[in-house]
Amino acid sequence: MDKFGKSQPVRRLEDERFLRGAGRYVDDIAPENAIHAVFLRSQVAHGVLGALDLDEIRAMPGVLLVLGADDLGSDFGLGTTVLENRDGEMAPNPGRPVLARSKVRFVGEPITVIVAESRAAARDAADAFFPEIEELPAKIDMAPGGATIHEAAPDNEAFDWQKGDEAAVEAAIASAAHVVTTRVVDNRIICNSMEPRGCFAEWDGNRLHLAFGGQGVWGMKRDLAKCFGLDAEQVRVTNPDVGGGFGTKGMAYPEYFAVAAAAMKLGRPVRWMSDRTEAMLTDNGGRDLVSVSTLAFDADHKMTAYKVDTICNMGAYLSGYAQPIQTELFAKVASGVYDVQNVLLNCKGYYTTTTQIDAYRGAGRPEAIFVLERSMDNAARELGVDPYDLRRKSFIAPEKFPYKTAIADTYDVGEFDMVLSRAEAHADRAGFAARKAASEAEGKLRGEGLCYYIESILGDTTEHSRVVFEDDGNVSLFVGTQSNGQGHETVYAKFLADHSGIPVEAIRVVQGDSDLIPVGGGTGGSRSVTMQTGATLVTVDKITENFAAYLGEKFGTEGVSFDDEVFRIPGSNETPSMLDVAAMARGDDKSDILDVREKWVINNRSFPNGAHIAEVEIDPETGQVVIDRYVVTDDFGNLINPLLVEGQVHGGVAQGLGQALCEHVVYDEEGQLLTATFMDYGMPRASDLPDITFNTEPVPSLYNPMGMKGCGEAGTVGALAAIANAVTDAMASRGKGRVDMPFTPARVWAALQGEIAAE
């Protein structure tokens, strides 16, 4: 990574077509003759669904097909992952039908799919039908009891999970010099990607093609084949341009199967695109958990034990990865950057008559770091010590690496004290007192908040890459991930160019087509760049080996070498580039070396980490919170494109800021979503974001040859606690310490008036 020209900031190659409106999203590329699907959805949160008499709407003008659950044939359900409970038994799996069968369990659950010649005709039919539903009580609290949502889950308990040595942790807490407990509420949010969910399906008589806005094609291909009893080669899945995913588009949804079923029954292409309220009602939500932490310290304020008791919301059904997020993924970074071996996690999940919860940018790691770093800040305040000093006392020292955490992975490297010191300098912490005094002179409250986060890269540990030297002199790079707007086309093309000498403009990145790319790990868990560039690197090595052998044979020599730009041939003045060699091989009928596919497997994952330092100013008269300064100092290891990394961090901070300041999902007691439009749901605006100062202090990872660490989710992982701690610090000057996210003016004002109990 040290060669001149590498690791340089490069503007995104794909931006020109996006900015000119030339992006090709799923609703742009649906076949012109595609007919339209609309879903009739439940308007009540919980109830017994009566028999569906669909004959009247089937006869309406323009309507071609109406399907209910009984019309889909076998009662296939959507796949999900269930946990082993603390008692050793597997958690119940109540399943999730594609269309509601016998009951409805949340507002927005699809009951029928209506297919018509036009979207308007399909909507008219949906508006004309009122299914019989005998309403049952809604359940929106995270607690046992209430109306039973699934017979398989008595008391609505989805799972009861534990990890850690309970006896050892309780003993360490009992013998500690100091014990501090903290209650932390992690509010529910809606992802709201710029492009809502959508798809189209085609059936040509024996082969199904589904195009959808997603984060990979292979899981969807597998699920469709299983659902419809098709062989794998009978299914093609594609992802075109995708306007944001953030985890929400990483799993299957009922609509994709219903649209595919309709296309298969009619033999015509069928398209569906959700509108914004439909998406807000049905897209998987994020977060929604409450934790109580217990931190134990010795007399010198070194952490000796850490326990977390969490309750979390599953929504009405289990989505694909919902149970692991607040348990196994939470556990991967539960103890953060601290040297503590007594760690215990307890988590109970509950079904409610709300939209299901699943992955949202960070998936378990933001939740874990939020609890831990809020707890550390609260402990510093209760113990009367500097929050930076308290953290430093428990940092894992550099000489202790590789470091096996108490309940999860082994960290390879880390220099947390160094990164924090650099962050303090970048944030001008020494000048905070003067800024605070200036704010107070204007009647404002100023607070500073620190979060030192660590993140675990997730996802498939195998990735593939294929490089094809095309007849026109260009090169196609086939990748197993899927861009959702991160700039993959730029990063992957530039990386291949750096290590092959092939000009960037000659490289075409191909993604998102299960016919062209038979296997891949998709995008999620900040895995994409690390895994895909690793696969590309081994592919380049194989190409280099093949080309060197070919040149040696052609020129009758040995010892042909490659310097990342050209080949050196002993005894010859020729220095051909890879494109030159490809042209030679094509002329010599050696096309077998022009199409190379390789697999890369890693045994361990990398661990991005860093410090977020936020300063907020609060107007006590209104409760308005303004983020005045925001500094990020990250250790992402070696960088491929610093410009795109900074963009990822800015986007992650923006999403964390949104949850911290304004985003909040609200259901009423009947299970109706009250925040189903942008008039009601508080999305952050540009004016809410501060200038974000970004710096990197790389400590290269030992777990991959590039020394990289993922960056896609880190901004969100660090932002929540940094902002929350800053707000709490500002309020502490008024003797107030407790207010839960989001820090809206009304909430903060009420807390300053003493209407919310102190933490």
NORNORLIN-V701852 format. One record per residue. N is the residue number from 1. RES is the residue in one small letter. NEAR is the number of other ideal C-beta (glycine too) atoms within 12 Angstrom. Layout:
BEGIN
((N/RES/NEAR) (N/RES/NEAR))
END
This chain:
BEGIN
((1/m/27) (2/d/15) (3/k/15) (4/f/10) (5/g/19) (6/k/24) (7/s/30) (8/q/23) (9/p/21) (10/v/29) (11/r/20) (12/r/28) (13/l/25) (14/e/29) (15/d/20) (16/e/14) (17/r/16) (18/f/23) (19/l/11) (20/r/9) (21/g/11) (22/a/13) (23/g/26) (24/r/22) (25/y/33) (26/v/37) (27/d/29) (28/d/24) (29/i/27) (30/a/34) (31/p/22) (32/e/11) (33/n/16) (34/a/35) (35/i/35) (36/h/39) (37/a/50) (38/v/45) (39/f/44) (40/l/38) (41/r/38) (42/s/37) (43/q/27) (44/v/31) (45/a/37) (46/h/38) (47/g/31) (48/v/21) (49/l/31) (50/g/19) (51/a/17) (52/l/30) (53/d/17) (54/l/29) (55/d/14) (56/e/15) (57/i/35) (58/r/25) (59/a/16) (60/m/28) (61/p/16) (62/g/24) (63/v/36) (64/l/31) (65/l/36) (66/v/41) (67/l/40) (68/g/35) (69/a/33) (70/d/22) (71/d/25) (72/l/31) (73/g/19) (74/s/17) (75/d/19) (76/f/27) (77/g/29) (78/l/36) (79/g/27) (80/t/32) (81/t/27) (82/v/29) (83/l/37) (84/e/20) (85/n/24) (86/r/22) (87/d/13) (88/g/11) (89/e/14) (90/m/18) (91/a/33) (92/p/28) (93/n/25) (94/p/30) (95/g/23) (96/r/40) (97/p/32) (98/v/41) (99/l/41) (100/a/41) (101/r/30) (102/s/24) (103/k/34) (104/v/39) (105/r/45) (106/f/44) (107/v/38) (108/g/42) (109/e/43) (110/p/43) (111/i/45) (112/t/44) (113/v/48) (114/i/46) (115/v/46) (116/a/35) (117/e/26) (118/s/22) (119/r/28) (120/a/18) (121/a/26) (122/a/38) (123/r/26) (124/d/22) (125/a/36) (126/a/32) (127/d/17) (128/a/24) (129/f/31) (130/f/20) (131/p/34) (132/e/17) (133/i/27) (134/e/16) (135/e/24) (136/l/24) (137/p/22) (138/a/31) (139/k/35) (140/i/35) (141/d/23) (142/m/32) (143/a/19) (144/p/20) (145/g/18) (146/g/26) (147/a/27) (148/t/24) (149/i/42) (150/h/33) (151/e/15) (152/a/23) (153/a/33) (154/p/18) (155/d/22) (156/n/38) (157/e/35) (158/a/44) (159/f/40) (160/d/30) (161/w/38) (162/q/28) (163/k/33) (164/g/33) (165/d/19) (166/e/21) (167/a/13) (168/a/23) (169/v/35) (170/e/20) (171/a/17) (172/a/31) (173/i/30) (174/a/17) (175/s/18) (176/a/30) (177/a/20) (178/h/27) (179/v/27) (180/v/34) (181/t/25) (182/t/37) (183/r/28) (184/v/41) (185/v/35) (186/d/46) (187/n/38) (188/r/41) (189/i/45) (190/i/45) (191/c/43) (192/n/40) (193/s/35) (194/m/24) (195/e/36) (196/p/34) (197/r/42) (198/g/41) (199/c/48) (200/f/40) (201/a/45) (202/e/32) (203/w/30) (204/d/17) (205/g/12) (206/n/15) (207/r/26) (208/l/43) (209/h/36) (210/l/51) (211/a/44) (212/f/49) (213/g/50) (214/g/47) (215/q/49) (216/g/46) (217/v/44) (218/w/38) (219/g/37) (220/m/42) (221/k/40) (222/r/22) (223/d/34) (224/l/42) (225/a/26) (226/k/22) (227/c/31) (228/f/32) (229/g/15) (230/l/25) (231/d/15) (232/a/22) (233/e/14) (234/q/25) (235/v/35) (236/r/33) (237/v/45) (238/t/36) (239/n/47) (240/p/30) (241/d/32) (242/v/45) (243/g/32) (244/g/32) (245/g/45) (246/f/47) (247/g/46) (248/t/44) (249/k/47) (250/g/49) (251/m/39) (252/a/42) (253/y/43) (254/p/45) (255/e/42) (256/y/46) (257/f/43) (258/a/45) (259/v/52) (260/a/48) (261/a/38) (262/a/45) (263/a/42) (264/m/35) (265/k/26) (266/l/28) (267/g/21) (268/r/29) (269/p/31) (270/v/46) (271/r/39) (272/w/47) (273/m/33) (274/s/37) (275/d/25) (276/r/26) (277/t/23) (278/e/32) (279/a/38) (280/m/37) (281/l/39) (282/t/38) (283/d/46) (284/n/51) (285/g/47) (286/g/48) (287/r/50) (288/d/42) (289/l/40) (290/v/32) (291/s/37) (292/v/25) (293/s/42) (294/t/36) (295/l/47) (296/a/36) (297/f/34) (298/d/22) (299/a/13) (300/d/17) (301/h/29) (302/k/29) (303/m/43) (304/t/35) (305/a/38) (306/y/44) (307/k/44) (308/v/46) (309/d/29) (310/t/41) (311/i/32) (312/c/47) (313/n/48) (314/m/53) (315/g/47) (316/a/47) (317/y/46) (318/l/40) (319/s/42) (320/g/35) (321/y/37) (322/a/49) (323/q/43) (324/p/35) (325/i/51) (326/q/51) (327/t/42) (328/e/32) (329/l/44) (330/f/45) (331/a/37) (332/k/38) (333/v/45) (334/a/45) (335/s/46) (336/g/50) (337/v/46) (338/y/44) (339/d/31) (340/v/36) (341/q/25) (342/n/35) (343/v/41) (344/l/36) (345/l/43) (346/n/33) (347/c/46) (348/k/35) (349/g/43) (350/y/42) (351/y/49) (352/t/44) (353/t/43) (354/t/44) (355/t/46) (356/q/46) (357/i/49) (358/d/48) (359/a/44) (360/y/52) (361/r/50) (362/g/48) (363/a/49) (364/g/46) (365/r/53) (366/p/53) (367/e/53) (368/a/50) (369/i/52) (370/f/50) (371/v/48) (372/l/46) (373/e/49) (374/r/50) (375/s/46) (376/m/49) (377/d/45) (378/n/35) (379/a/38) (380/a/35) (381/r/30) (382/e/25) (383/l/29) (384/g/14) (385/v/24) (386/d/22) (387/p/40) (388/y/31) (389/d/22) (390/l/33) (391/r/41) (392/r/31) (393/k/31) (394/s/38) (395/f/36) (396/i/36) (397/a/21) (398/p/21) (399/e/13) (400/k/22) (401/f/24) (402/p/19) (403/y/28) (404/k/18) (405/t/35) (406/a/34) (407/i/33) (408/a/31) (409/d/29) (410/t/24) (411/y/42) (412/d/36) (413/v/34) (414/g/41) (415/e/29) (416/f/39) (417/d/29) (418/m/26) (419/v/40) (420/l/36) (421/s/22) (422/r/27) (423/a/39) (424/e/30) (425/a/20) (426/h/28) (427/a/34) (428/d/18) (429/r/29) (430/a/13) (431/g/18) (432/f/30) (433/a/15) (434/a/14) (435/r/26) (436/k/28) (437/a/15) (438/a/17) (439/s/27) (440/e/20) (441/a/12) (442/e/17) (443/g/15) (444/k/28) (445/l/40) (446/r/38) (447/g/43) (448/e/44) (449/g/49) (450/l/46) (451/c/52) (452/y/47) (453/y/53) (454/i/49) (455/e/46) (456/s/44) (457/i/46) (458/l/40) (459/g/38) (460/d/32) (461/t/23) (462/t/24) (463/e/40) (464/h/33) (465/s/42) (466/r/37) (467/v/46) (468/v/31) (469/f/37) (470/e/23) (471/d/16) (472/d/14) (473/g/21) (474/n/25) (475/v/40) (476/s/32) (477/l/46) (478/f/37) (479/v/47) (480/g/47) (481/t/52) (482/q/44) (483/s/42) (484/n/38) (485/g/33) (486/q/42) (487/g/35) (488/h/44) (489/e/38) (490/t/34) (491/v/46) (492/y/51) (493/a/39) (494/k/38) (495/f/45) (496/l/43) (497/a/37) (498/d/32) (499/h/36) (500/s/40) (501/g/31) (502/i/38) (503/p/20) (504/v/29) (505/e/15) (506/a/25) (507/i/37) (508/r/28) (509/v/40) (510/v/31) (511/q/43) (512/g/43) (513/d/28) (514/s/37) (515/d/23) (516/l/26) (517/i/36) (518/p/20) (519/v/28) (520/g/42) (521/g/38) (522/g/45) (523/t/46) (524/g/42) (525/g/43) (526/s/42) (527/r/45) (528/s/48) (529/v/45) (530/t/46) (531/m/45) (532/q/50) (533/t/44) (534/g/44) (535/a/45) (536/t/48) (537/l/35) (538/v/31) (539/t/37) (540/v/36) (541/d/24) (542/k/25) (543/i/39) (544/t/34) (545/e/21) (546/n/31) (547/f/39) (548/a/31) (549/a/24) (550/y/32) (551/l/38) (552/g/24) (553/e/19) (554/k/24) (555/f/23) (556/g/13) (557/t/20) (558/e/14) (559/g/17) (560/v/30) (561/s/20) (562/f/29) (563/d/17) (564/d/27) (565/e/25) (566/v/26) (567/f/37) (568/r/24) (569/i/28) (570/p/18) (571/g/14) (572/s/18) (573/n/10) (574/e/19) (575/t/20) (576/p/27) (577/s/29) (578/m/42) (579/l/31) (580/d/25) (581/v/38) (582/a/38) (583/a/23) (584/m/27) (585/a/30) (586/r/23) (587/g/15) (588/d/17) (589/d/11) (590/k/22) (591/s/20) (592/d/15) (593/i/29) (594/l/32) (595/d/25) (596/v/35) (597/r/28) (598/e/29) (599/k/25) (600/w/33) (601/v/18) (602/i/31) (603/n/15) (604/n/22) (605/r/36) (606/s/46) (607/f/47) (608/p/57) (609/n/49) (610/g/49) (611/a/53) (612/h/52) (613/i/49) (614/a/49) (615/e/40) (616/v/41) (617/e/34) (618/i/43) (619/d/22) (620/p/27) (621/e/15) (622/t/20) (623/g/33) (624/q/27) (625/v/45) (626/v/32) (627/i/41) (628/d/34) (629/r/33) (630/y/41) (631/v/40) (632/v/47) (633/t/41) (634/d/49) (635/d/46) (636/f/46) (637/g/38) (638/n/32) (639/l/41) (640/i/45) (641/n/38) (642/p/27) (643/l/25) (644/l/38) (645/v/42) (646/e/26) (647/g/28) (648/q/43) (649/v/43) (650/h/29) (651/g/34) (652/g/45) (653/v/47) (654/a/33) (655/q/44) (656/g/54) (657/l/44) (658/g/41) (659/q/50) (660/a/51) (661/l/43) (662/c/37) (663/e/40) (664/h/34) (665/v/40) (666/v/26) (667/y/35) (668/d/18) (669/e/18) (670/e/23) (671/g/37) (672/q/27) (673/l/38) (674/l/21) (675/t/31) (676/a/29) (677/t/19) (678/f/19) (679/m/12) (680/d/22) (681/y/31) (682/g/31) (683/m/31) (684/p/32) (685/r/14) (686/a/12) (687/s/13) (688/d/30) (689/l/30) (690/p/31) (691/d/15) (692/i/34) (693/t/27) (694/f/37) (695/n/28) (696/t/34) (697/e/31) (698/p/34) (699/v/33) (700/p/28) (701/s/35) (702/l/25) (703/y/32) (704/n/36) (705/p/24) (706/m/37) (707/g/27) (708/m/44) (709/k/44) (710/g/49) (711/c/48) (712/g/49) (713/e/51) (714/a/50) (715/g/46) (716/t/50) (717/v/54) (718/g/55) (719/a/50) (720/l/53) (721/a/46) (722/a/51) (723/i/53) (724/a/51) (725/n/48) (726/a/47) (727/v/49) (728/t/48) (729/d/37) (730/a/43) (731/m/38) (732/a/32) (733/s/24) (734/r/27) (735/g/17) (736/k/31) (737/g/30) (738/r/30) (739/v/42) (740/d/32) (741/m/42) (742/p/38) (743/f/47) (744/t/30) (745/p/24) (746/a/21) (747/r/32) (748/v/41) (749/w/26) (750/a/22) (751/a/34) (752/l/33) (753/q/18) (754/g/16) (755/e/16) (756/i/24) (757/a/13) (758/a/20) (759/e/31))
END
